[in-house]
Amino acid sequence: MDDMDEGLIKLANHKDHPTNKAYKVYFFYKRFQSDYFKDLLIKDNVFFEYAEEPNKRGTIFLFGVRKTDNQKVLNLNYVTLGKFRSPFITQKWGQYSVIIISIIIILFSLISFYMNK
């Protein structure tokens, strides 16, 4: 399962099943994420198959789900990824700096628009 890669910018952690086209495979590299995802699947009564396999990046946690349940599972996957994601800009001063710079750019654009009208 070394080919389970999210891609260049790591947007998707799911692929079509390599042998059974009726299934989709969701994968995680961190146990706490896979445990949370498994709990959500059990809570929503979604049938799934689970496996752990060694990979070049460590252990990979695999979930096989039917494509008929894909929309529900996709939402659960987004909930799982959102719960454990880290902020894009971690420092508060950096977040406020981006907001202030954006406001200044908008103000200069508006002033320039009305001055050159």
Rosetta silent file (secondary structure, phi, psi, omega in degrees, C-alpha in Angstrom):
SEQUENCE: MDDMDEGLIKLANHKDHPTNKAYKVYFFYKRFQSDYFKDLLIKDNVFFEYAEEPNKRGTIFLFGVRKTDNQKVLNLNYVTLGKFRSPFITQKWGQYSVIIISIIIILFSLISFYMNK
SCORE:     score description
SCORE:     0.000 S_00000001
   1 L     0.000   33.155  178.843    0.000    0.000    0.000 S_00000001
   2 L   -73.078  -12.278 -178.223    2.876    2.359   -0.703 S_00000001
   3 L   -89.514    5.579  178.807    0.822    4.083   -3.395 S_00000001
   4 L   -80.601   87.980 -176.685   -1.645    5.566   -0.872 S_00000001
   5 L  -125.048  141.992 -178.224   -0.598    9.166   -1.287 S_00000001
   6 L   -77.104  -10.018 -177.773   -2.709   12.284   -0.845 S_00000001
   7 L   104.116 -175.433 -175.137   -1.097   14.002   -3.812 S_00000001
   8 L   -63.162  -46.772 -178.295    1.127   17.020   -4.120 S_00000001
   9 L  -105.695   11.832  170.999   -0.857   19.345   -1.869 S_00000001
  10 L    54.340   57.702  179.643   -2.444   16.570    0.224 S_00000001
  11 L   -94.201  -32.791 -174.364   -6.125   17.349   -0.269 S_00000001
  12 L  -120.875  134.506  175.504   -7.650   13.878   -0.430 S_00000001
  13 L  -114.732   38.018  177.046   -7.071   10.895    1.806 S_00000001
  14 E  -145.323  149.879  179.884   -9.291    8.531   -0.160 S_00000001
  15 E  -144.583  164.815  172.036   -9.002    6.512   -3.350 S_00000001
  16 E   -67.482  147.576  178.466  -10.988    3.910   -5.236 S_00000001
  17 L   -63.178  137.015 -175.498  -10.434    0.379   -3.995 S_00000001
  18 L   -68.510  -26.103 -177.254   -7.729   -1.275   -6.115 S_00000001
  19 L  -117.109  -26.979 -177.476   -9.637   -4.545   -6.646 S_00000001
  20 L  -117.855  106.745 -175.206  -13.309   -3.895   -5.807 S_00000001
  21 L   -70.639   -7.210  178.221  -14.799   -0.928   -7.658 S_00000001
  22 L   -85.292   -4.529 -177.375  -17.840   -0.894   -5.360 S_00000001
  23 E  -119.337  155.116  173.701  -15.648    0.289   -2.469 S_00000001
  24 E  -121.324  143.417 -178.703  -13.678    3.391   -1.648 S_00000001
  25 E  -109.616  124.122  173.253  -10.621    3.324    0.629 S_00000001
  26 E  -104.230  140.654 -177.050  -10.028    6.065    3.212 S_00000001
  27 E  -138.001  147.416  179.310   -6.610    6.145    4.825 S_00000001
  28 E  -133.956  150.974  178.008   -4.931    7.846    7.752 S_00000001
  29 L  -104.909   -6.655 -179.006   -1.332    7.917    8.938 S_00000001
  30 L  -118.844  130.941 -175.979   -2.097    8.822   12.563 S_00000001
  31 H   -60.953  -41.791 -176.575   -3.772    6.396   14.947 S_00000001
  32 H   -64.347  -32.800  175.707   -5.747    9.048   16.845 S_00000001
  33 H   -69.747  -43.089 -179.040   -7.318   10.243   13.585 S_00000001
  34 H   -67.352  -36.323  177.228   -8.208    6.730   12.507 S_00000001
  35 H   -64.081  -41.842  178.724   -9.684    5.949   15.936 S_00000001
  36 H   -65.104  -43.694  178.836  -11.858    9.059   15.783 S_00000001
  37 H   -62.390  -42.337  178.743  -12.960    8.216   12.218 S_00000001
  38 H   -62.146  -41.825  177.744  -13.753    4.641   13.269 S_00000001
  39 H   -61.782  -41.041  178.245  -15.869    5.913   16.178 S_00000001
  40 H   -64.697  -40.222  178.822  -17.820    8.176   13.811 S_00000001
  41 H   -64.320  -42.981  179.147  -18.445    5.297   11.396 S_00000001
  42 H   -65.475  -42.979 -179.818  -19.678    3.054   14.198 S_00000001
  43 H   -61.220  -35.928 -179.540  -21.864    5.810   15.624 S_00000001
  44 L   -92.166    8.581  178.343  -23.516    6.355   12.197 S_00000001
  45 L    54.952   46.028  177.293  -23.930    2.593   11.592 S_00000001
  46 L   -98.605  126.878  177.271  -21.818    2.610    8.441 S_00000001
  47 L   -71.216  134.310  178.208  -20.461   -0.762    7.356 S_00000001
  48 E  -150.623  158.972  171.813  -16.697   -0.691    6.863 S_00000001
  49 E  -112.318  140.771 -174.248  -13.675   -2.919    6.649 S_00000001
  50 E  -123.852  141.567  175.877  -10.595   -1.955    8.628 S_00000001
  51 E  -151.912  151.528  172.333   -6.935   -2.849    8.190 S_00000001
  52 E  -119.577  131.506 -179.966   -3.533   -1.650    9.357 S_00000001
  53 E  -136.276  146.100  174.356   -0.581   -2.101    7.043 S_00000001
  54 E   -70.186  148.751 -176.318    3.075   -1.102    7.155 S_00000001
  55 E  -144.033  167.794  178.220    4.042    1.633    4.722 S_00000001
  56 L   -65.163  -20.733  178.227    7.165    3.593    3.843 S_00000001
  57 L   -97.858    5.441 -177.036    5.796    6.417    6.059 S_00000001
  58 E   120.725 -148.049  178.241    4.977    4.079    8.972 S_00000001
  59 E   -86.530  137.202  177.020    1.691    2.348    9.660 S_00000001
  60 E  -113.524  136.111 -177.464   -1.247    3.216    7.458 S_00000001
  61 E  -106.171  117.755 -171.343   -4.807    2.783    8.734 S_00000001
  62 E  -110.871  139.729  176.406   -7.221    1.761    5.987 S_00000001
  63 E  -128.182  120.715  174.465  -11.016    1.883    5.893 S_00000001
  64 E   -99.701  122.615  179.690  -12.964    0.276    3.075 S_00000001
  65 E  -128.176  151.501  178.609  -16.499    1.635    2.695 S_00000001
  66 E   -67.662  144.026  178.995  -19.205    1.028    0.115 S_00000001
  67 H   -67.117  -19.633  176.864  -19.589    3.723   -2.506 S_00000001
  68 H   -68.722  -24.553  176.923  -23.307    3.835   -1.717 S_00000001
  69 H   -97.681    9.552 -169.815  -22.344    5.305    1.680 S_00000001
  70 H   -60.796  -41.018 -177.070  -19.721    7.586    0.178 S_00000001
  71 H   -64.633  -42.812  178.394  -21.481   10.931    0.720 S_00000001
  72 H   -65.197  -43.978 -178.256  -22.076   10.239    4.416 S_00000001
  73 H   -68.800  -35.479  177.459  -18.540    8.892    4.898 S_00000001
  74 H   -61.319  -41.811  176.319  -17.035   11.833    3.017 S_00000001
  75 H   -64.278  -41.332  177.458  -18.694   14.211    5.484 S_00000001
  76 H   -64.610  -36.156  177.032  -17.399   12.140    8.419 S_00000001
  77 H   -63.506  -43.540  178.426  -13.936   12.230    6.855 S_00000001
  78 H   -64.962  -36.926  176.480  -14.053   16.030    6.629 S_00000001
  79 H   -62.301  -43.840 -179.981  -15.170   16.226   10.263 S_00000001
  80 H   -63.902  -48.022 -179.478  -12.222   14.037   11.264 S_00000001
  81 H   -64.860  -37.037  179.643   -9.682   16.020    9.247 S_00000001
  82 H   -68.910  -34.215 -178.814  -11.096   19.316   10.501 S_00000001
  83 H   -65.408  -34.896 -173.577  -10.946   18.262   14.133 S_00000001
  84 L  -108.576   11.923 -179.113   -7.225   17.536   13.992 S_00000001
  85 L   -79.987  154.939  176.973   -5.985   20.153   11.531 S_00000001
  86 L  -100.683  150.914 -179.766   -3.523   22.816   12.549 S_00000001
  87 L   -64.233  149.638  179.276   -4.102   26.496   11.738 S_00000001
  88 L   -63.009  -46.189  175.239   -2.496   27.883    8.590 S_00000001
  89 L  -116.481  113.963 -171.148   -0.941   30.750   10.593 S_00000001
  90 L   -82.023  -31.884 -178.249   -0.372   29.609   14.166 S_00000001
  91 L   -82.866  137.246  179.540    0.673   32.878   15.843 S_00000001
  92 H   -61.830  -39.086 -179.018   -2.082   35.358   16.715 S_00000001
  93 H   -63.984  -33.524  177.535    0.075   38.325   15.691 S_00000001
  94 H   -68.719  -39.509  178.264    0.503   36.739   12.254 S_00000001
  95 H   -63.659  -46.707  179.844   -3.240   36.252   11.868 S_00000001
  96 H   -66.869  -34.099  177.695   -3.958   39.858   12.827 S_00000001
  97 H   -62.123  -43.262  179.147   -1.155   41.103   10.556 S_00000001
  98 H   -63.399  -41.987  179.322   -2.724   39.405    7.552 S_00000001
  99 H   -64.223  -46.038 -178.541   -6.122   40.921    8.395 S_00000001
 100 H   -64.961  -43.617  178.593   -4.700   44.431    8.886 S_00000001
 101 H   -63.124  -39.215  178.273   -2.632   44.285    5.687 S_00000001
 102 H   -63.640  -42.093  178.616   -5.705   43.095    3.758 S_00000001
 103 H   -64.612  -41.285  178.532   -7.788   45.971    5.100 S_00000001
 104 H   -62.516  -42.883  179.033   -5.049   48.480    4.193 S_00000001
 105 H   -62.621  -42.739  178.684   -4.858   47.090    0.636 S_00000001
 106 H   -64.362  -42.190  178.940   -8.642   47.351    0.250 S_00000001
 107 H   -62.729  -45.643  178.009   -8.628   50.914    1.583 S_00000001
 108 H   -62.664  -36.887  178.012   -5.841   51.970   -0.807 S_00000001
 109 H   -64.972  -44.001  179.139   -7.724   50.335   -3.684 S_00000001
 110 H   -65.936  -42.686  178.138  -10.926   52.205   -2.831 S_00000001
 111 H   -62.206  -45.124  179.445   -9.096   55.522   -2.391 S_00000001
 112 H   -62.670  -40.329  179.198   -7.295   55.013   -5.695 S_00000001
 113 H   -61.489  -47.363 -177.472  -10.533   54.137   -7.461 S_00000001
 114 H   -75.535  -27.403  177.701  -12.320   57.276   -6.270 S_00000001
 115 H   -73.289  -32.180 -177.456   -9.307   59.584   -6.807 S_00000001
 116 L   -97.610   10.341 -178.029   -8.924   58.455  -10.442 S_00000001
 117 L   -76.640    0.000    0.000  -12.603   58.493  -11.314 S_00000001
